Amino acid sequence: MASIVRMPEIAANAESATLLSWEVEGGATVHAGDTLALIETDKATVDLVAEHDGTLSHILAPAGQEVAVGAAVAVLLENGESEEKAQTLLASLSAENVSIAAETPSRAEASCAQPAESLTHRQFASPLARRLAAERGIDLRGVQGSGPNGRVVKRDLPQAASQPAATAAENISAGSSVRTGANEHAAAVRDAIIRVPHSKMRKTIARRLSESKATVPHFYLDAECRAGALLTLREQINGSIDGKISINDLIVKAVACALRDLPEMNVTWAEEDMLHYRDVDVSVAVSTDKGLYTPVLRQVEKMSLTEISHTMNTLAQRARDDQLSPNEYQGGAFSISNLGMFGVSRFSAIINPPQSAILAVGAVQRVPIVVDDQLAIESVVKCTLSVDHRAIDGALAAQWLSRYTRYIEQPWAMLV
């Protein structure tokens, strides 16, 4: 039967999402599973799909609009149903304080189409292909898609990279529909200042981190870990396997082992109780051109180093491709932020609520230290643990950091 297509709750507790673009026009015939529109949350871009075969008779929310979760965005008729069914549904929406003019499909299409562009000229493309095309200046309207129903996918872009990009004037006059990404919105230049509107993700990051610093009582503990044995173990492992284990993989393993040993650290604060987690799920910060993602590795205490490496590489690539699903970046009580690859020696990180702690890891550096009353040069990695004092006391955090340091300095202990 005819149904109202509503904005789904893609991420837990999300109140709204941005309807980036419509992938079909009003009055078009669709099949179950077809992508109707692209939706952007603070962390991902996902497809809004048709739940059954039918006709998209009315589009109720224009592209580019932020829509509340549960709000009506379209009407989908089943095959063979009349326009009267759609009008009945539209009338029922008045009870939800939604003011929608009863329009024919062609009028609905005209009122809800993206600015200056007829949807009949849209080239269907995957979210990843749209982002890559925007980055490379490729006009998707001239790309022949090899995906289902001629949809442009990532593999279609390399051969199109040599095509000349449309000029700004052409894009304005033609109403280019290429999705430029949340942090690449149109910028207005006034005098010597370029104003770039905040993306939904950037707004969310700013809000959550501001709330964290304002409401979570942070305290910080520092440690300098001798990393010579860790580097030796890594070299030995990489000399005996096909893949490569990174320093970060070993750090993830050390964190997981320390959390396994001290489960009192594997908790989060709630207003009425403390949440204790049976599994050790660790978030790892991944920087992308869109913002910071924190994909979660599940049950890390049970994973081998090669499993950690493979899972981390997969999640990091999915984050860079803007393909993470909510269950891949939500959860866990602990995060790792490693800036060592940028040469940073030491820094403090902000806790990612509702988690209780985050470990900031600097670069492995050769420095002078005193060993057995003798001056020596050794490889050292500096780490700073940020802790939520509501959930974890100082003595417990110090025990955990000592245990973590032992695993870094005696890494063979992680493997037995």
N, C-alpha and C positions, 0 to 999 in steps of 0.2 A: 504494500500500500504506500501511498505518498508519505514522505517523511520530511521533517525539518532537519537540515544539516547544521550542527552546532559546533561552536569552537570547543575542542576537547581540552581536558586538563592534561597536557603533555608532561609537565613536571609537577612533582608533589607540591601542594600548597600554592601553586601559581594562580594568580588572580586574573591574568590576562595574557594574551600573546598577540604578536603582530601578523596580520594577514599580508604576506609579502606580495603574492601575485596569484591571479587565477590562471590555471593551466587549460581550462576549457571555457567556452563562451556560453552565455545564456541561450537556452534552447538546444544545446548539443546533446546528442545521445552518448551515454557512457555505460561502461560495464563495471561490475563489482570488482573492486580493487584498483580501478583507474585513479590516477592522481587528479583531484579536482583543483587543489590550491597548494601553495607552499606556505608553511607557518613557521615563524621564527619565535623561539623562546630566548631566555637569557643565555642559554648554553648550546642550543642546537637548532638546526633547520630541518623540519620534517614534512612529510607529505600528508595532506588531508585527503583521504581516499573515499571513494563511493562504496557504500555498504551493500548496494544492490544495483542490478541493471535498471536503466531508466533514462529519463530526460531531466537535465538540469534546467528547470523551468524558470526559476528566478534567482538572481544573485542579489543578496541583501546587504552585503558589506563590501565596500570598495577596497581595492588593493592599496596597501600602504597604511591601513588603519589599524590601530590597536583595538582589539575586541576582547570583551570580558569572557572568561571561561563560561561556557554554557549558553552564550548568546547565539541567536540564530544568524547564520551567514548565507544560507541558500535553501531552496526548496527542491527536492528531488522526487519526481514522479516515477512510478513504476511504468513499465512498458504497457501501453494501451490505456492508461488513465487519462482523463480529460482535464482541461484547464480548470474546470469547476473545482476539482479536488485541490488544486494549488490555491485557488481563491479562498477555499474553506480554511486551509491552513494559515494563509495570510491573515484572515480575519481573526483566527484564534490567537495570533501573536499580539493583538491589541491588549489582551489580558496581561501581557508581560511588559506593558508600557513601551512597546516597540512601534514606532510610527513608520509604516511602509506603504507607499502608494501602490495600488494594484496596477501592475504594468503587464503588458505583453512581453514575451521573451525578447523581442527586438528592442523595446524601450528599456527593459531592465538591463540589457547588455550595454546600451548606450549610456545609461546613467551610472553604471558601476564599472565601466571600462577604465583602464589606466589612462592618465592624462595624455591627450593628443595621439592616442594609438588605438586602432581597431584591433580587437582580439583575433580577428581573422588573419592578421599579419604576424601573430606571435609564433615563434619557433619553440616547440616544446623541448625542454632540456632538463636534465637532472640537476639538483641543487649544486652538486660539485662542479658540473660543467658550467653552470652559470657563473659561479664564483671565479673559476679559472679563466673563463672568457673575459670577465670584467678586468681581472688582473693583467691579462695579455692584450687588452684592447681589441678583442675579436667581436665582430658583429655577428651574433648568432643567426640573424635572419638569412645570412648567406652560407650557412653551414648545413651540409647534408647529413642528417642523423642516421646512425646505424642501429640505434636501439629500437625497442618495441614501438610500433606505429610511427617510425621515423624520428623518435626522440633522440636528441643530441646527448651523447655521453662523453666521458673523459677521453676515450680513445679517438674521438672524432676531432679533437682540438689540435693535435700537433700539426696535421696537414693543413689546418686552417690558419695556423699562426702566421703564415706568410701573406695572408689577405690583408689589404689595407684597412685600418680601423676607421670607422666613421668619424668625421670631425665633430666638434662640439655643436656647431651650427646644424649639421645634418641630424645629429641625435635629437636636438631640440625640436626641429621641424618634423622629424619622423616619429618622435616619441619613443625612443629606444626603450625596450622593455627588459634589457639585460639587468639582472639583479647584481648590484655592485657590492653586496656584502654590508653587514651591519655597521662596520666602521669606515665605509667608503661612500657615505651618502653625499649628495650634491652639496658643495661648499659655496657660500657666498663670500666674495672677496670685497672688502671695503678698506680703502686706503692700503696700508701695509699689513693688514690682519686678515688671515683666512679663518673663517668660522666654519667648523665642521660639527654638525649636530651629533650629540652623543648617541651611540647605539644603545639598544635595549640591554645588551650584555654589559657594556661599560657602565651604564646607570646602575645595574644590579650589583656589579662588583663594588662600585663606590658606596652604594647603600649598605651592603653587607659588611664591608670592611670598616666603615664608619661606625656601624652598630657594634661591631666586635670590639673596637678600641674603646668605645664609650660605655659599653655594658659588661664586657668580660674583664675581670681583674687579672691582667697578665702579670706573670713574673718570669724571669729569664735566668737560665743557667748555662754557663759556658764550659766547653771541654776542648782540650787539644789532644788529639789522638795520634799516636805514632802509626804511620801507615805503611811502613816498609814491608812487614809481613803480608799485608793485604795486597800490595802491588806484586809481590813475589807469587802469591797464590793465584792471582789473576793471570799472570804470565804463564804459569804452569798449566792452568786450566785451558787457556786459549791455545796453548801449544798442543793440546790433545783432543780438541773438539773441532767440528766444522765451523760453528758460529763463533761469536765473540761475546764474552762477558764484560760488561762495563763496570767501572767503579760504582756507578749508581746502582747497578743490580746488586752488588755486594752490600751497599749501604741499606738497600731495601731489606735484604736478608737479615742483616744485623738488627735493624729496627724490629722486624717481625719476631726474631728470636728473643729479644729483650722484652717485648710485649707478651710473648708466650710465657716467659719466666716470671714476669710480674703482672698478672692479669688485673691487678687493682688499677693499673694505668690504662687499661683498655675499657674506658668508661666515658660516658657523656653526662652532663648535668641537665636535669629537667626540674621544673619548679616544684614538683611534688615528690620526685624520687630520683635515684641514680640509675642510669641504664648501664648494665654490665653486658658485654658482648662475648659470646662463646668463641666466635671466630676472630682471627686477626685480619682485619681488612684495612689496608693502607692506601691512602691517596697520595699520588705523586703529581706535583705541579708540572704542567706542560705549557710552555709559551707558544702561542700561535699568532698569526697576523690579525686575528679577530679579538684576541684577549687571552686570559689565563684560564685553562681548563685544569681540573684535578680528577682525572680518571682514577678509579678505585681498583686495586688488585685484591681479589677475594681469597680468603683462606691462605694467606701468604706463608703462614707457619708450616703448611703442608707442601709447599712448592720447592722444587729443586732450583738451583741457580739458572739452569737452562730454561726451565718453565717460566721463571720470573723474567728473564731476558726476552723470551718470545712474547709473553703476554704484554710486557711493558712496551715493546716495539709496536705491537699491533694497536694497542690503545692510543699510543702517542700519534701514530699515523692517522687513526680514525679521528682524533681530536683535530689534527691539522687539516683534515679533509672535511671538517664540520659534519661528521657522521655519527658522533656519539649519541647513544640513546640515554634517557634519564637514569636508567638503572646502572649505567656504566660510570656515572660521575656523582651519584648520590650514595651516602652512607659512610661507614667507617668512623673511627674515633681519633685517628692520627693521620697527619700529613707530613710529607717530605718536600722541601723546596731546596733544590741544589743549583747554585749559581757558580759552581766551581769551574765549569767550562768557559765562563766569561772572565776568569782570572780574579774574581772577588775572593778576598781572603777570609772575611767574616762579615756576617750581617744578622739582623734579627727579623723574624717573619711574624706576620699577624695571624692569629688563630682563625681558622675558617669554621664559623659556627655551623652546626652545633658541636663540632669536634672539640676536643679538650686540649690538644697539644699539636705543635708543629715543630719539626726539626729543620733548622736552616744550616745548610752544608756549604762550606767554602771550598776553595781549590786545594789540591794536594801540593804543598810547597816544601822545598828544601830549606830548612832553617837550622840555626845553631841551638842545641839544647844540651842540658846537663844530664848525663847518664852515669850513675855510680860515681858521682863527684868528678866526672871527666867531661870536658866540653867535646861535643860531637856534632856532626851535621847529619840530620835525618829528615825523612819525608814526614810531614805532619799535615793533618787536616783539622781545621778548626770548625766546631759545631756549636750552635746556640739553640737551646731548647726553650720554646715559648710555651707556657703552661697556664691553663685556666685554674686559678686558685680555688674556685668554688668546688671543683671536682677532685683536684689532686693537691695534696699538701707538699711542702717543700722537701721534706725528708724522703718521701716516696719518689718524687721526681729526681732527686739526687741519686737514689739507689738505681733508678732506671738508667740514668745517664752513665753511671759507673758500669752497669752491666753492658750497655751498648758499647762503651769504650773498650771493654774487655774483648768483645766480639770483633771489633775493628783491629785491635792490636794482636789478638790471638785468633785469627779467622778460621783456623782449623776446627775450633769449637763449634762453629755454625754447622759443620758438616757431619757431626756425630750425634 
